[in-house]
Amino acid sequence: MDAQLRPLFEAAVKEKKLAGAGYFIVDRKGDFLSKGAFGTTHLQDPDAAPFDLDTTVPLFSCTKLITALAVLQLVEQGKVAMDDLVEQYVPRISKMQVLESIKPGPDGKLDPVLRAPKTKPTVLHLFTHTLGSGYDFFDHSTLAWRVYTGRQPMGYSGVGDWEDFETPFVYEPGTKYIYGVGIDWLGWIIEAVSGESLPDYLVNHVCKPLGMNETGAKLTPGKKNTVVVHFDVEGQGLVGNKGFYMNESPQVWGGGGFLYSTMNDYAKLLVSLLNHGTSPTTGNQILKPETVKNYVFRDLLGPEVDRSMLGEITTAIPIATLEGTFLPSMPMEKKGWSAGFLLNHEDLPYGRKAGSGAWAGLGNLFYWVDPTTGIAGMTGTCLLPFLYPTIMGLSDEVERVAYGHNVAGEGGVEDDKRNYMAKKKMDSAAAS
């Protein structure tokens, strides 16, 4: 496996299509079947540390799986139920309204038209991204609402307050899948029920039991082996930005994307799911097998849910994300969403088996976990925009090789056989 994959990663780094990147394929014993890391943590710094699997990276939305597993612990304990109303734990969600339109008001200015939701959000809606509230960098309506009400896009203020997450519903809760802030709200349920801060709960009840000792809400002071977020800048190529880090002291902690970790640490998380909730190295159980089976690897979207956006990524802020599709070769009805991630209900042409889960982080981290075959994998870098074609192509190649196929090579994987596919080309994104 290494011999097939190494030249692909080395070429991407040499040609400066990526600053640094890594991958792993791991089995349920926690043994790496193949792994590698290439390049640097900062392209413009000749003294920067090499990128390796112990490099600290921002997880962005790879945080969501950890938060979801933590809430499932509370479900096991009978402290939280899927049908519970969110307002029971976080009353302020009752203030959120449905955004019907944005139209000129009496003064000629554009104003949002809002109404009360017909359905109150439940815990299940948060897990399955059927809350109806999206992220502004993905969703045009949400971004327009922020602009027309004088608010800054999520994260731009640097404050990290409720305003980042109290976006209006763009769909009635429970009716349609739209990837958004649901898992962020799950974080406040954890705090309300446990009495611990969200970072403390995740570290104490998920990360430490699995031996994920490099995972947390704050960077390790003085650790040189920390990646710098790179941006694709028109006319300049990839540029590292030392000033771009996640807020380590926000006013509120949303559960969707605040953790730092390493790829080696994340492998331990995925391996625990291959072992039905137990770490093969520490022996600690974070979830019971029946919980993993019934919630993590089971489709929780009901027949009433509109799945047309499942696995679809749209963009409202092109510097943050391109547009694309997860599992483009698979009919929509063969995709699902569990309490943790995207599910495929059919075998992929060159990859994971039916019943596997997968997702990603905004900085272009992509993972899958296949309980049938007993392997998991991850490919990652730290680069914006999301769905960057180079790293997505490498991720396809890693999974292809993991299942015994040859790399597709210079021509890439056929469009109808890809696991991830960007729809918007880099030049059009840069011009937006």
Stockholm file with secondary structure:
# STOCKHOLM 1.0

chainA/1-432         MDAQLRPLFEAAVKEKKLAGAGYFIVDRKGDFLSKGAFGTTHLQDPDAAPFDLDTTVPLFSCTKLITALAVLQLVEQGKVAMDDLVEQYVPRISKMQVLESIKPGPDGKLDPVLRAPKTKPTVLHLFTHTLGSGYDFFDHSTLAWRVYTGRQPMGYSGVGDWEDFETPFVYEPGTKYIYGVGIDWLGWIIEAVSGESLPDYLVNHVCKPLGMNETGAKLTPGKKNTVVVHFDVEGQGLVGNKGFYMNESPQVWGGGGFLYSTMNDYAKLLVSLLNHGTSPTTGNQILKPETVKNYVFRDLLGPEVDRSMLGEITTAIPIATLEGTFLPSMPMEKKGWSAGFLLNHEDLPYGRKAGSGAWAGLGNLFYWVDPTTGIAGMTGTCLLPFLYPTIMGLSDEVERVAYGHNVAGEGGVEDDKRNYMAKKKMDSAAAS
#=GR chainA/1-432 SS CHHHHHHHHHHHHHTTSCSEEEEEEEETTSCEEEEEEEEBSCTTCTTCCBCCTTSBEECGGGHHHHHHHHHHHHHHTTSCCTTSBGGGTCGGGGGCCEEEEEEECTTSSEEEEEECCSSCCBHHHHHTTCSSCBCTTTCHHHHHHHHHTTCCCTTTTSSCCGGGTCCCBSSCTTSBCCCBTHHHHHHHHHHHHHSSCHHHHHIIIIIGGGTCTTCBSSCCTTCSCBCCEEEEETTTEEEEETTCCCCSSCSSCCTTSCCEECHHHHHHHHHHHHTTTBCTTTCCBSSCHHHIIIIISSCCCCTTSBCTTTTEECCSSTTTBCCEEESTTSCGGGEEECSSSEEESSCCTTSCCTTEEEEEETTTEEEEEETTTTEEEEEECCEESBSCHHHHHHHHHHHHHHTTCCCCCTTCSCGGGCSEEECSCHHHHHHC
#=GC SS_cons         CHHHHHHHHHHHHHTTSCSEEEEEEEETTSCEEEEEEEEBSCTTCTTCCBCCTTSBEECGGGHHHHHHHHHHHHHHTTSCCTTSBGGGTCGGGGGCCEEEEEEECTTSSEEEEEECCSSCCBHHHHHTTCSSCBCTTTCHHHHHHHHHTTCCCTTTTSSCCGGGTCCCBSSCTTSBCCCBTHHHHHHHHHHHHHSSCHHHHHIIIIIGGGTCTTCBSSCCTTCSCBCCEEEEETTTEEEEETTCCCCSSCSSCCTTSCCEECHHHHHHHHHHHHTTTBCTTTCCBSSCHHHIIIIISSCCCCTTSBCTTTTEECCSSTTTBCCEEESTTSCGGGEEECSSSEEESSCCTTSCCTTEEEEEETTTEEEEEETTTTEEEEEECCEESBSCHHHHHHHHHHHHHHTTCCCCCTTCSCGGGCSEEECSCHHHHHHC
//
